[in-house]
Amino acid sequence: MSRLLGIGFREPTRLSPFGPGRVDRTWTGTSASCVQPVDMEKVAEDRRWVLGEPLSDEETAEMVRHNDCSRQMNLGRGGVTHNMLEDIHNYWKRAEAVRIKCLGVPTLDMDTCAPISRPTVPVMLWKPLAPIYPKLVKNVADGLTFEETKAMKNKGLNAPPLTKLSRNGVYVNVVDKVRAAFETEEVVRLDCTHVGTSDCKRIGVKLRDLVPCVPILVKDEQIILWRGKKDEEQNSGS
């Protein structure tokens, strides 16, 4: 989910199952936070009671070794969702451990694939429409003029690709590669042929937050990233 707040909704909030006379929560378009304070000590105590003592290194190795590798789940591009959590519980009815194969966009940030703390939201049959977010790529990048933005786009398109991303590939090293490239380059290009426009945008959003950087063009399955003026300001200040 994007860290930015939505600027509009695709459906009226009155259609939400949250509100007076229904589930007593306010739907913001992206979440329905619990209004009552949560006793974190009780949550931690219940967690310890359910999970028991943590496994030792030998027990973990034994669990991984004897896990049925043919019984696995594939993590989708949406990451860990409500349906994913429900499927994990169903797998636990037949086995002690579940193997989850992670490919595609979620592998950019593997920390989100195994979240430690998640908001408590009940499993719902109702799936809200995604809110309207600001555009990922602005016509004029912040800190640049229109002509400078156009020149940066052309420079990125003519530059050799930093790396080529395949559809449903593993992208765990992409963030480090982009950061290293920005040490010497002002703009970099990622070749995302056959990845798909939707996944290109998802990749651009994650790189914008993780590197950080400024996506200035997502077109024809090519992503052009600008490192921004932060480094220039630091050099001038030093």
C-alpha positions as CSV (number, residue, x, y, z in Angstrom):
1,M,0.0,0.0,0.0
2,S,1.2,3.5,-0.8
3,R,2.4,5.6,2.1
4,L,0.7,8.6,0.5
5,L,-2.9,9.5,1.6
6,G,-5.6,9.3,-1.1
7,I,-6.9,12.5,-2.6
8,G,-10.3,11.1,-3.5
9,F,-12.5,8.0,-3.4
10,R,-13.9,5.9,-6.2
11,E,-17.0,5.1,-4.3
12,P,-19.1,6.8,-1.5
13,T,-17.9,6.0,2.0
14,R,-21.6,5.3,3.0
15,L,-21.2,2.0,1.2
16,S,-18.6,0.9,3.7
17,P,-19.5,-1.8,6.3
18,F,-18.0,0.5,8.9
19,G,-20.0,3.2,10.7
20,P,-22.9,3.7,13.1
21,G,-25.2,0.6,13.3
22,R,-22.5,-1.5,11.7
23,V,-18.9,-2.2,12.7
24,D,-18.0,0.7,14.9
25,R,-15.1,2.0,12.9
26,T,-14.5,4.9,10.6
27,W,-13.4,4.0,7.1
28,T,-10.8,6.4,5.8
29,G,-10.6,4.9,2.3
30,T,-7.4,3.0,3.2
31,S,-8.0,1.7,6.7
32,A,-10.5,1.3,9.5
33,S,-8.5,1.8,12.6
34,C,-9.9,0.6,16.0
35,V,-11.0,3.6,18.1
36,Q,-10.7,1.8,21.4
37,P,-7.2,1.6,22.9
38,V,-5.4,-1.7,22.5
39,D,-3.7,-3.3,25.5
40,M,-0.4,-4.2,23.9
41,E,0.7,-6.2,27.0
42,K,-2.3,-8.5,26.7
43,V,-1.7,-8.8,22.9
44,A,1.9,-9.8,23.6
45,E,0.8,-12.3,26.4
46,D,-1.7,-13.9,24.1
47,R,0.9,-14.1,21.3
48,R,3.3,-15.9,23.7
49,W,0.6,-18.2,24.8
50,V,-0.3,-19.2,21.2
51,L,3.3,-19.5,19.9
52,G,5.0,-20.9,22.9
53,E,8.8,-20.8,23.3
54,P,10.8,-19.7,20.2
55,L,12.5,-22.5,18.3
56,S,16.2,-23.1,18.7
57,D,18.5,-23.1,15.7
58,E,18.5,-26.9,15.6
59,E,14.7,-27.0,15.7
60,T,14.4,-24.4,13.0
61,A,16.8,-26.3,10.7
62,E,14.9,-29.5,11.3
63,M,11.6,-27.8,10.5
64,V,12.9,-26.4,7.3
65,R,14.5,-29.7,6.3
66,H,11.4,-31.7,6.7
67,N,8.9,-29.2,5.4
68,D,7.0,-30.5,2.4
69,C,8.3,-28.2,-0.4
70,S,5.6,-29.3,-2.8
71,R,3.0,-27.7,-0.5
72,Q,3.7,-24.0,-0.9
73,M,2.0,-20.6,-1.4
74,N,2.9,-17.9,-3.9
75,L,3.0,-14.4,-2.6
76,G,1.1,-12.2,-5.1
77,R,2.0,-8.7,-6.2
78,G,-0.3,-7.3,-3.5
79,G,1.9,-8.7,-0.7
80,V,0.4,-10.0,2.5
81,T,-3.3,-9.6,2.3
82,H,-6.3,-10.8,4.3
83,N,-6.8,-13.7,2.0
84,M,-3.1,-14.6,2.3
85,L,-3.4,-14.7,6.1
86,E,-6.5,-16.9,5.9
87,D,-4.7,-19.3,3.5
88,I,-1.8,-19.6,5.9
89,H,-4.1,-20.7,8.7
90,N,-5.7,-23.3,6.4
91,Y,-2.3,-24.7,5.6
92,W,-1.4,-24.9,9.3
93,K,-4.3,-27.4,9.7
94,R,-2.3,-29.9,7.7
95,A,1.3,-29.0,8.4
96,E,3.4,-27.2,11.1
97,A,5.2,-25.0,8.6
98,V,4.2,-23.3,5.4
99,R,6.5,-22.4,2.5
100,I,5.9,-19.1,0.9
101,K,7.5,-18.3,-2.5
102,C,8.0,-14.6,-3.0
103,L,8.4,-13.2,-6.5
104,G,7.8,-9.9,-8.2
105,V,7.3,-6.5,-6.7
106,P,7.1,-7.6,-2.9
107,T,10.8,-8.8,-3.2
108,L,12.0,-5.2,-3.4
109,D,11.3,-4.9,0.3
110,M,11.3,-8.3,2.0
111,D,10.6,-6.8,5.4
112,T,7.0,-6.3,4.3
113,C,6.7,-10.0,3.4
114,A,6.9,-10.9,7.1
115,P,5.4,-8.1,9.1
116,I,5.9,-8.1,12.8
117,S,3.0,-5.7,13.6
118,R,-0.1,-5.3,11.5
119,P,-3.3,-3.3,12.1
120,T,-6.1,-5.4,13.5
121,V,-8.8,-5.5,10.8
122,P,-11.4,-8.3,10.6
123,V,-11.5,-10.6,7.6
124,M,-14.1,-9.1,5.2
125,L,-16.0,-10.3,2.2
126,W,-16.3,-6.6,1.1
127,K,-13.4,-5.4,-0.9
128,P,-13.2,-1.6,-1.2
129,L,-12.1,0.1,-4.3
130,A,-8.6,1.6,-4.2
131,P,-8.7,5.4,-3.4
132,I,-7.4,7.9,-5.9
133,Y,-3.7,8.7,-5.2
134,P,-1.6,11.6,-6.6
135,K,0.2,10.8,-9.9
136,L,3.4,8.9,-9.5
137,V,5.2,10.9,-12.2
138,K,4.7,14.6,-12.3
139,N,4.8,16.5,-15.6
140,V,7.5,18.7,-13.9
141,A,9.7,17.2,-11.2
142,D,10.0,19.0,-8.0
143,G,13.1,21.2,-8.1
144,L,13.3,21.2,-11.9
145,T,11.9,23.3,-14.7
146,F,9.9,21.9,-17.5
147,E,12.9,22.0,-19.9
148,E,15.2,20.5,-17.3
149,T,12.7,17.7,-16.6
150,K,12.5,17.0,-20.4
151,A,16.3,16.9,-20.7
152,M,16.5,14.5,-17.7
153,K,14.0,12.2,-19.4
154,N,15.9,12.2,-22.7
155,K,19.2,11.6,-20.8
156,G,17.7,8.6,-19.0
157,L,16.1,7.1,-22.2
158,N,19.5,7.3,-24.0
159,A,21.4,5.9,-21.1
160,P,22.2,2.1,-21.0
161,P,19.9,0.2,-18.6
162,L,21.2,-0.3,-15.1
163,T,19.5,-3.7,-14.9
164,K,16.8,-5.6,-16.7
165,L,13.9,-6.8,-14.5
166,S,11.9,-9.9,-15.6
167,R,8.3,-10.5,-14.8
168,N,7.8,-12.2,-11.4
169,G,11.5,-12.1,-10.8
170,V,13.5,-11.5,-7.6
171,Y,14.4,-7.8,-7.1
172,V,16.1,-8.0,-3.7
173,N,19.3,-6.3,-5.0
174,V,17.6,-3.5,-7.1
175,V,17.6,-0.9,-4.3
176,D,21.3,-1.4,-3.6
177,K,22.1,-1.2,-7.3
178,V,20.2,2.1,-7.7
179,R,21.8,3.6,-4.7
180,A,25.3,2.6,-5.9
181,A,24.5,4.0,-9.4
182,F,23.5,7.3,-8.0
183,E,27.0,7.8,-6.5
184,T,28.2,8.6,-10.1
185,E,25.1,9.0,-12.2
186,E,22.3,11.6,-12.0
187,V,19.6,9.5,-13.7
188,V,19.3,5.7,-14.2
189,R,17.1,3.6,-16.4
190,L,15.5,0.2,-15.5
191,D,14.5,-2.0,-18.4
192,C,11.2,-3.6,-17.3
193,T,10.3,-5.2,-20.7
194,H,7.4,-7.7,-20.2
195,V,6.9,-6.7,-16.6
196,G,3.7,-4.8,-17.3
197,T,2.7,-1.2,-16.8
198,S,0.9,-1.8,-13.5
199,D,4.0,-3.6,-11.9
200,C,6.3,-0.8,-13.3
201,K,4.3,1.7,-11.3
202,R,4.4,-0.4,-8.2
203,I,8.2,-0.8,-8.6
204,G,8.5,3.0,-9.1
205,V,6.6,3.7,-5.9
206,K,8.7,1.3,-3.8
207,L,12.0,2.6,-5.2
208,R,10.8,6.2,-4.6
209,D,10.4,5.4,-0.9
210,L,13.3,3.0,-0.4
211,V,16.2,4.5,-2.3
212,P,14.9,7.4,-2.1
213,C,14.7,8.9,-5.5
214,V,12.3,10.7,-7.9
215,P,10.6,8.7,-10.8
216,I,10.4,11.1,-13.7
217,L,9.2,8.7,-16.4
218,V,7.4,5.4,-16.5
219,K,6.7,4.7,-20.2
220,D,7.0,1.7,-22.6
221,E,8.0,-0.5,-19.6
222,Q,11.0,1.7,-18.9
223,I,11.5,3.4,-15.5
224,I,13.7,6.6,-15.4
225,L,14.8,7.6,-11.9
226,W,16.4,10.9,-10.9
227,R,18.4,11.1,-7.7
228,G,17.1,14.5,-6.9
229,K,18.9,17.6,-5.6
230,K,19.5,16.4,-2.1
231,D,23.1,15.3,-2.8
232,E,23.9,18.6,-4.5
233,E,22.6,20.5,-1.5
234,Q,24.7,18.4,0.9
235,N,27.8,18.9,-1.2
236,S,27.3,22.7,-1.4
237,G,26.7,22.9,2.4
238,S,29.9,21.0,3.1
